[in-house]
Amino acid sequence: MVNGIEVKKVDRQGRFVIPSDWRKREMVDTDEVFLLKKKGFLKIIPKRKISLTKFFDKVDLDVDAIDNWSEFEKRFYEGSR
């Protein structure tokens, strides 16, 4: 089952089996998950490693070069108000 609802039995210790097709598809290179607990439901999200370097060239600070870091910070924070 790719998407949908499955009924699972929960043992006395609160354990259940996560479907193997989901594990194979979603848990590549990880053996950890995030559990989001809310009233009435539990959401399981695989913990993935994210490379932040792919976002480095996406930020435009509207400057050609930063010669004086203190001056840059001053102008940056004044501009964000």
Secondary structure, DSSP 8 states (H G I E B T S, - for coil): --SS-------TTS-----HHHHHHH-TT---EEEEEETTEEEEEE-----GGGGGGG---S-S--S-HHHHHHHHHHHT-
